[in-house]
Amino acid sequence: MKNLSPALLALSLLAAPVLNSCVTAKKYDDLSARQKADADGKATAERQYRSATAELQKATDELAQLRLTQKRLVNDSAETGAAYRKTRGLYNELNNSYDKLLKNSDRELANKSSDYNKVAQDLARREAELGVLDTNLQKSKADNDRLAADLKVREARLTELTKALAEKDKAVNDLRARVSKALLSFNSSDLQVKLKDGKVYVSLSEQLLFKSGSTKVDPKGQEALKQLAAVLQEQKDVNVVVEGHTDNVPITRGTAGLTDNWDLSTLRATEIARLLTSGGVAPARVTASGRGQFVPVASNDTPANKAMNRRTEIILTPKLDDLFQILDTNSSGKAAAVPVGK
């Protein structure tokens, strides 16, 4: 029945009533059921065929794609293999180089470690030296600060001393000018006023003051001393030293009260001191001394030189008490602010 064509099947159906006498209804139903089942099976088979055909086509396409992919992969694999082999070679070279570098590095590291230890020891030594230097620096700085402070004090004292000396020099110059002006009328060969060692020297010749061998001042000499005393009376801060000088000619034997030139020079100095004090100069400011023939200003080889040596020098010295006080204060390390002059 499975192989019956549709025409034959239809003929069979038309002939069924005729054959009804010989084919039962049950068989007919079975036959119909089989026929229907065959038709259904055929339809199912056709659907399965079409599906299988589609699946086959899809599989064929996928196979073709896979073959292309395989071919591309084969090509890529070949390229990748070449790259891999090249990379592997480079890796081996690098690995060998690394091993060499590592060995060299170990040696270098050992050398560097030794160098580092040396540097570390040197650094430690230098740090210790730096500590000593820093300590010395701090000490030097403290000393420098003390010296700077002391220098500042000394500079102030030096300024003060310089001022005092300047005022002293001014006082001496003023004194010389006053004395020179007061004695301007006297002959320069008989009377000279000069500065020496910060003092005013008034040198009076024997011709102006005394007769030969005499200790009494002549009237002309008294006038000179009177004018000098007037100046010194105003200059109360000036000390007066009267020095008598002679030549080397011995005095005449038997001169009353005189043994030698020393006596003569001393008496003359004392006489002049009295005249100055009588002219108003305080006695406490005046000192008389005889120097005899022992401090000449010229050789005693000619009459002119001997005349120069026979002289009286009145040495005028401004009082230096204030100046000495500044010096004493400086030497003791104490500050001083002492006025100089009056």
C-alpha positions in Angstrom: 0.0 0.0 0.0 2.9 2.4 0.6 3.8 2.3 -3.1 0.4 2.9 -4.5 0.0 5.9 -6.7 -2.8 8.4 -6.0 -4.7 7.2 -9.2 -4.5 3.7 -8.2 -5.6 4.6 -4.7 -8.6 6.5 -6.0 -9.6 3.5 -8.2 -9.4 1.3 -5.2 -11.7 3.6 -3.3 -14.3 3.6 -6.2 -14.1 -0.2 -6.3 -14.6 -0.5 -2.6 -18.3 -1.0 -2.7 -17.8 -3.8 -5.2 -15.2 -5.4 -3.1 -17.2 -4.7 0.1 -18.3 -8.1 0.1 -14.8 -9.5 0.3 -13.1 -6.6 2.4 -14.3 -5.8 5.8 -15.0 -2.3 7.2 -12.2 -2.8 9.8 -9.6 -3.4 7.2 -10.8 -0.5 5.3 -10.3 1.7 8.2 -6.9 0.3 8.8 -6.0 0.8 5.2 -7.2 4.5 5.4 -5.3 5.0 8.6 -2.2 3.6 7.0 -2.7 5.7 3.9 -3.0 8.8 6.1 0.0 7.9 8.1 2.0 7.4 4.9 0.9 10.8 3.7 1.9 12.3 7.0 5.2 10.5 7.0 5.9 11.7 3.5 5.2 15.2 4.4 7.4 14.9 7.5 10.1 13.3 5.4 9.9 16.1 2.9 10.1 18.7 5.6 13.1 16.9 7.1 14.7 16.7 3.7 14.3 20.4 3.1 15.7 21.1 6.6 18.5 18.7 6.1 19.2 20.3 2.8 19.3 23.7 4.4 21.5 22.4 7.2 23.8 20.8 4.6 24.1 24.0 2.7 24.8 25.9 5.9 27.3 23.3 6.9 28.9 23.5 3.4 29.1 27.3 3.7 30.5 27.1 7.2 33.0 24.4 6.0 34.1 26.7 3.2 34.5 29.6 5.7 36.4 27.3 8.1 38.7 26.3 5.3 39.4 30.0 4.5 39.9 30.6 8.2 42.1 27.6 8.4 44.1 28.8 5.5 44.4 32.2 7.0 45.4 30.7 10.3 48.0 28.5 8.6 49.4 31.6 7.0 49.2 33.5 10.3 50.7 30.6 12.0 53.6 30.6 9.6 54.2 34.3 10.1 53.7 33.9 13.8 56.2 31.0 13.9 58.7 33.1 12.0 58.2 36.0 14.4 58.3 33.6 17.3 61.6 32.1 16.2 63.0 35.6 15.6 61.7 36.8 19.0 63.0 33.7 20.6 66.4 34.3 19.1 66.4 37.9 20.3 65.2 36.6 23.7 68.1 34.2 23.9 70.5 37.0 22.9 69.0 39.3 25.5 69.1 36.5 28.1 72.8 35.9 27.4 73.5 39.6 27.5 71.6 39.8 30.8 73.6 37.0 32.2 76.8 38.7 31.3 75.5 42.0 32.7 74.5 40.3 35.8 77.9 38.8 36.3 79.5 42.1 35.5 77.0 43.8 37.8 77.9 41.4 40.6 81.6 42.4 40.2 80.7 46.0 39.9 78.5 45.8 42.9 81.3 44.2 44.9 83.6 47.0 43.8 80.9 49.6 44.4 80.3 48.2 47.8 84.0 48.5 48.7 84.0 52.0 47.3 80.8 52.8 49.2 82.4 51.6 52.5 85.4 53.8 51.8 83.1 56.7 51.0 81.1 56.0 54.1 84.2 56.0 56.3 85.5 59.2 54.6 82.1 60.8 55.1 82.0 59.8 58.7 85.4 61.2 59.2 84.5 64.4 57.4 81.3 64.7 59.5 83.4 64.4 62.6 85.8 67.1 61.3 82.8 69.2 60.4 81.5 68.8 63.9 84.9 70.0 65.3 84.9 72.8 62.7 81.4 73.8 63.7 82.3 73.9 67.3 85.4 76.0 66.5 83.3 78.2 64.3 80.8 78.8 67.1 83.7 79.5 69.5 85.3 81.8 66.9 81.9 83.5 66.3 81.6 84.1 70.1 85.1 85.4 70.2 84.5 87.6 67.2 81.4 89.0 68.8 83.3 89.8 71.9 86.1 91.3 69.8 83.6 93.3 67.8 82.1 94.7 71.0 85.5 95.4 72.4 86.5 97.0 69.1 83.4 99.2 69.2 84.3 100.3 72.7 87.9 100.9 71.7 86.8 102.9 68.6 84.7 105.0 70.9 87.7 105.5 73.2 89.9 106.2 70.2 87.5 108.8 69.0 87.5 110.3 72.4 91.2 110.2 72.7 91.6 111.7 69.2 89.3 114.5 70.2 91.3 115.0 73.4 94.6 115.1 71.5 93.1 117.5 68.9 91.9 119.8 71.7 95.3 119.5 73.4 97.0 120.4 70.1 94.6 123.3 69.6 95.3 124.5 73.1 99.1 124.3 72.5 98.8 126.2 69.2 96.6 128.8 70.8 99.1 129.2 73.7 102.0 129.6 71.2 100.0 132.2 69.3 99.2 134.1 72.5 102.8 134.0 73.8 104.2 135.0 70.4 101.8 137.9 70.2 102.7 139.0 73.7 106.4 138.9 73.0 106.3 140.2 69.5 108.2 143.3 70.3 111.3 141.5 71.3 114.2 140.7 69.0 114.0 137.2 67.5 117.7 136.7 68.3 117.0 137.3 72.0 113.6 135.5 72.2 112.2 132.6 70.3 108.8 130.8 70.6 108.5 127.4 69.1 106.6 124.1 69.3 108.3 120.9 70.2 106.9 117.6 71.4 103.5 119.1 72.0 104.9 121.8 74.2 105.6 125.6 73.8 109.2 126.5 74.3 110.1 130.1 75.1 113.8 130.5 74.7 115.4 133.7 76.1 119.0 134.5 75.6 121.4 135.5 78.4 121.8 138.8 76.6 118.1 139.6 77.2 118.0 138.5 80.8 121.3 138.6 82.6 124.7 140.2 82.6 127.6 137.8 82.5 127.8 135.7 85.7 124.7 137.5 87.2 121.6 135.8 88.6 119.5 139.0 88.5 117.3 139.7 85.5 117.8 143.0 83.6 114.9 145.4 83.3 114.4 144.5 79.6 114.2 140.8 80.6 111.8 141.6 83.4 109.5 143.3 80.9 109.5 140.2 78.8 108.7 138.0 81.7 106.0 140.3 82.9 104.2 140.1 79.5 104.7 136.3 79.5 103.2 136.1 83.1 100.2 138.1 81.9 99.5 135.5 79.3 100.1 132.5 81.6 97.8 134.0 84.2 95.0 133.6 81.8 96.1 130.1 80.8 95.5 128.4 84.2 95.7 124.9 82.8 99.3 125.3 81.7 102.3 124.1 83.7 105.5 126.1 83.6 109.0 124.6 83.8 111.9 127.1 83.9 115.3 125.6 82.7 118.5 127.4 83.1 121.4 126.6 80.7 125.0 127.7 80.4 127.9 127.2 78.1 130.9 125.1 79.1 133.1 128.0 80.4 133.6 127.5 84.1 132.5 130.3 86.3 135.1 132.7 87.9 136.4 131.3 91.1 135.2 133.1 94.2 131.9 134.2 92.7 129.6 134.5 95.7 127.3 131.5 96.3 128.3 129.7 93.1 130.4 126.6 92.8 129.9 125.8 89.1 127.6 126.4 86.1 125.0 124.1 87.7 124.6 126.6 90.5 124.5 129.5 88.1 121.8 127.9 85.9 119.7 126.9 88.9 119.8 130.3 90.5 118.9 132.0 87.3 115.9 129.5 86.8 114.8 130.2 90.3 115.0 134.0 89.8 112.8 133.8 86.7 110.3 131.5 88.4 110.0 134.2 91.2 109.4 136.9 88.6 106.7 134.8 86.9 104.9 134.1 90.2 105.1 137.7 91.2 103.5 138.5 87.8 100.4 136.4 88.8 101.3 132.8 87.9 100.4 130.4 90.7 103.6 129.0 92.3 102.2 125.5 92.2 102.3 125.6 88.4 106.0 126.7 88.2 109.0 124.4 88.4 112.6 125.8 88.3 115.5 123.6 87.3 119.2 124.1 86.5 120.6 122.1 83.6 124.1 123.7 83.6 126.2 123.0 80.5 124.8 119.5 79.9 122.0 120.2 77.4 123.6 122.4 74.7 121.8 123.4 71.5 125.1 123.9 69.7 128.7 122.9 70.0 130.7 125.1 72.4 133.4 125.7 69.8 132.7 129.3 68.8 131.6 132.4 70.7 128.4 132.5 68.7 127.5 128.9 69.6 128.4 129.5 73.3 126.0 132.5 73.3 123.3 130.2 71.9 123.9 127.7 74.8 123.7 130.5 77.4 119.9 130.6 77.6 116.8 130.1 79.7 114.0 128.0 78.3 110.5 128.4 79.7 108.6 125.2 78.8 104.8 125.6 78.7 102.9 122.3 79.0 99.1 122.2 79.0 97.9 120.0 81.8 97.2 116.5 80.5 95.3 115.2 83.5 92.2 114.7 81.5 94.1 113.0 78.7 95.9 110.7 81.1 92.6 109.8 82.7 91.3 108.7 79.4 94.4 106.6 78.8 94.2 105.1 82.3 90.5 104.3 81.7 91.2 102.7 78.4 94.0 100.5 79.8 91.6 99.4 82.6 88.9 98.5 80.1 86.3 100.9 81.4 84.4 103.4 79.4 85.4 107.1 79.7 83.7 110.3 78.9 86.0 112.9 80.4 85.8 116.5 79.1 89.1 117.9 77.9 90.0 121.5 78.4 88.0 124.1 80.2 
